[in-house]
Amino acid sequence: MNKSVVIIGGGIGGIATALRLATRGYKVTLLEKNETLGGRLNQIKKDGFTFDTGPSFFSMSYEFDELANDCKLTPFRLLPLDPLYTVHLRGHQKPIYLHKNRRLLAEQFSEKDFEKKFDRYLKKCSSLYNDTVDKVVKKNFDSIIHYLATLATVNPVHLPILYRSFWDQITRYFDSDEARQILSLVAFFLGRTPFDTSAVYTLLSYVEFEHDGYYNVDGGMYSVVQKLQQEMEQRGIIVVRNTEIVDVESNNKTITSVIDRNRQRWNADCFVVNADAAVFRGTVLKKKNYSEEKLLKKEWTMGYFTLYVGIDRKLPMLDHHNYFLGSNYAHYVPAVSKNLALSEKPYYYLNILSKYNTTCAPDGCESLFFVCPVPNLIYKPSWEDREEFANSIINDLSERLGIPLEQHIVSKTIYTPLEWQERFNLFKGSGLGLAHSLTQIGAFRPSNIDEDFKNVCYVGASTVPGAGIPMAIISSKLVTERVVAYFKRL
Ligand SMILES: Cc1cc2nc3c(=O)[nH]c(=O)nc-3n(C[C@H](O)[C@H](O)[C@H](O)COP(=O)(O)OP(=O)(O)OC[C@H]3O[C@@H](n4cnc5c(N)ncnc54)[C@H](O)[C@@H]3O)c2cc1C
């Protein structure tokens, strides 16, 4: 009989793993806590509007191609973005369009010799990417020694970068606030600020501007999940929703079944956990090293305040992906992960899904999705001021556009870090899970193979390699190697 695998969690990491394992002939059952699959990559349909709830674009499209090839899926229809995104700086007349084309990009910056400096910066980012990604990011490590030995083979020219922040690195190449602020925005994609993100991640600048850029999906990001759901059905993968795993039964060093909230048991030969790898170890497996006290000592990414607004008018002056920055960056950004002053004007990202996906809003209307990085619940546990904060975002945009947007709102939904925590079991509402500090990546991140139970593996943002859609897809490849190796050893 085919060996069976139960996957706990139907985020993109869990779904991709289910497909890879089913392709290899295993009998797969996927259990998801919520009514819908996708995890953070989800969708809200309300009042005639459609919103993506979390991810709105992504890089490293070749990881999707690799998944499609591996599982013989019909290829994804990904839409390359140009501009990558648009940045609105308070007090600046015109927005800056982040084009991949060097000339088009350079002519918008007032910084002297921008193009030359940008070339020099990207050359460094590219060598960092090429010297590390295949060697370190896309590999399973069996021990810290194995990991450190691999790191020791990386070109030592990159060593000084380990001691710098993203911001330090950017300031070595660019002199103007404008260039520094805009080119370090990508650090936010890792859930922290350029001031507390390692310079190692400047390799992302190479990914966005040169290597692959960013992509959207026709119909919105959630169409990826819908397509993969169909593929799962066709392959006989059993999907069970509204099923949260809260306990396990074990025999010696093997888990024999996982138990849901209604005390139903789910048996399998092997289990892959797509729930947060640190949280599950603590709350369900009750490991002392992952107790609440120990989890609080780890570094977590920021929370997100997300706002989904339907308006009864069009906003032709805005693009699909827009960033709005204020004029007090040096004061606002270093503080925002711990201390949110409601008196300050917020910095935020605005996605207008209806811009190129007309079915996502009624005729003449627009669906707006705001993402505002805020402290997670460790630093701001209460969100009684949620309406006030939502209004500060709406008012800021109204002021910038000269349009009283509050008069046009016909649909509004707010997710504070409390909702993110509750819906997806994210520790303290941390939007991207464990932070990517140097002591929490590679073999220092919670491993994708359990330290006590030999038939339990992990996939997703808080295990290796880290957060983001492409990383979850790479994670599914790494965990598949683990599961196949486990069954071979039996
Ligand atoms: C606001 C926001 C914006 C983002 N934007 C981008 C972006 O533009 N591009 C990008 O690449 N990435 C983005 N990300 C990051 C990206 O969404 C995540 O890194 C990725 O979706 C994580 O996938 P995952 O499979 O690891 O986890 P999840 O999506 O969290 O999936 C885990 C699943 O497990 C379920 N679960 C948890 N506990 C249990 C349990 N005990 N029993 C059963 N089920 C359980 C959860 O309900 C969830 O469905 C964004 C994230 C947020 C929050």
The ligand as a Tripos MOL2 file, in Angstrom:
@<TRIPOS>MOLECULE
LIG
   53    58     1     0     0
SMALL
NO_CHARGES

@<TRIPOS>ATOM
      1 C1          0.1370   41.4210    4.7200 C.3       1 LIG1
      2 C2          1.1230   40.4810    4.0730 C.ar      1 LIG1
      3 C3          1.6460   40.8010    2.8320 C.ar      1 LIG1
      4 C4          2.5550   39.9290    2.2060 C.ar      1 LIG1
      5 N1          3.0170   40.2430    0.9530 N.ar      1 LIG1
      6 C5          3.8140   39.3750    0.3020 C.ar      1 LIG1
      7 C6          4.1650   39.6230   -1.0530 C.ar      1 LIG1
      8 O1          3.7400   40.6280   -1.6490 O.2       1 LIG1
      9 N2          4.9700   38.7120   -1.6780 N.ar      1 LIG1
     10 C7          5.4250   37.5760   -1.0470 C.ar      1 LIG1
     11 O2          6.1530   36.7790   -1.6710 O.2       1 LIG1
     12 N3          5.0840   37.3160    0.2420 N.ar      1 LIG1
     13 C8          4.2890   38.1740    0.9180 C.ar      1 LIG1
     14 N4          3.9010   37.9030    2.2020 N.ar      1 LIG1
     15 C9          4.4450   36.7030    2.8790 C.3       1 LIG1
     16 C10         3.7140   35.4380    2.4720 C.3       1 LIG1
     17 O3          2.3280   35.6280    2.5820 O.3       1 LIG1
     18 C11         4.0860   34.2830    3.3780 C.3       1 LIG1
     19 O4          5.4980   34.1840    3.5410 O.3       1 LIG1
     20 C12         3.5890   32.9530    2.8210 C.3       1 LIG1
     21 O5          2.2620   33.0720    2.3480 O.3       1 LIG1
     22 C13         3.6730   31.9320    3.9440 C.3       1 LIG1
     23 O6          3.1650   30.7040    3.5060 O.3       1 LIG1
     24 P1          3.2010   29.4590    4.4750 P.3       1 LIG1
     25 O7          2.6850   28.3080    3.7110 O.co2     1 LIG1
     26 O8          4.5350   29.3390    5.0780 O.co2     1 LIG1
     27 O9          2.2680   29.8140    5.7350 O.3       1 LIG1
     28 P2          0.7220   30.2640    5.8800 P.3       1 LIG1
     29 O10         0.2690   31.0200    4.7080 O.co2     1 LIG1
     30 O11         0.6340   30.9460    7.1990 O.co2     1 LIG1
     31 O12        -0.0460   28.8810    5.9290 O.3       1 LIG1
     32 C14        -0.0970   28.0810    7.0750 C.3       1 LIG1
     33 C15        -1.4790   27.4710    7.1660 C.3       1 LIG1
     34 O13        -1.5410   26.6230    8.3000 O.3       1 LIG1
     35 C16        -2.8100   26.7790    8.9280 C.3       1 LIG1
     36 N5         -2.6550   26.3480   10.3120 N.ar      1 LIG1
     37 C17        -1.9650   26.9670   11.3030 C.ar      1 LIG1
     38 N6         -2.0240   26.2310   12.4280 N.ar      1 LIG1
     39 C18        -2.7550   25.1290   12.1400 C.ar      1 LIG1
     40 C19        -3.1570   23.9950   12.8970 C.ar      1 LIG1
     41 N7         -2.7910   23.8340   14.1830 N.pl3     1 LIG1
     42 N8         -3.9400   23.0360   12.2950 N.ar      1 LIG1
     43 C20        -4.2960   23.1790   10.9880 C.ar      1 LIG1
     44 N9         -3.9430   24.2410   10.2290 N.ar      1 LIG1
     45 C21        -3.1660   25.2040   10.7940 C.ar      1 LIG1
     46 C22        -3.1000   28.2550    8.7760 C.3       1 LIG1
     47 O14        -4.4800   28.5220    8.9240 O.3       1 LIG1
     48 C23        -2.5790   28.5090    7.3500 C.3       1 LIG1
     49 O15        -3.5920   28.2980    6.3970 O.3       1 LIG1
     50 C24         2.9780   38.7440    2.8570 C.ar      1 LIG1
     51 C25         2.4490   38.4240    4.1260 C.ar      1 LIG1
     52 C26         1.5310   39.2730    4.7220 C.ar      1 LIG1
     53 C27         0.9550   38.8950    6.0640 C.3       1 LIG1
@<TRIPOS>BOND
     1     1     2 1
     2     2     3 ar
     3     2    52 ar
     4     3     4 ar
     5     4     5 ar
     6     4    50 ar
     7     5     6 ar
     8     6     7 ar
     9     6    13 1
    10     7     8 2
    11     7     9 ar
    12     9    10 ar
    13    10    11 2
    14    10    12 ar
    15    12    13 ar
    16    13    14 ar
    17    14    15 1
    18    14    50 ar
    19    15    16 1
    20    16    17 1
    21    16    18 1
    22    18    19 1
    23    18    20 1
    24    20    21 1
    25    20    22 1
    26    22    23 1
    27    23    24 1
    28    24    25 2
    29    24    26 1
    30    24    27 1
    31    27    28 1
    32    28    29 2
    33    28    30 1
    34    28    31 1
    35    31    32 1
    36    32    33 1
    37    33    34 1
    38    33    48 1
    39    34    35 1
    40    35    36 1
    41    35    46 1
    42    36    37 ar
    43    36    45 ar
    44    37    38 ar
    45    38    39 ar
    46    39    40 ar
    47    39    45 ar
    48    40    41 1
    49    40    42 ar
    50    42    43 ar
    51    43    44 ar
    52    44    45 ar
    53    46    47 1
    54    46    48 1
    55    48    49 1
    56    50    51 ar
    57    51    52 ar
    58    52    53 1
@<TRIPOS>SUBSTRUCTURE
     1 LIG1         1 GROUP 0 **** ****
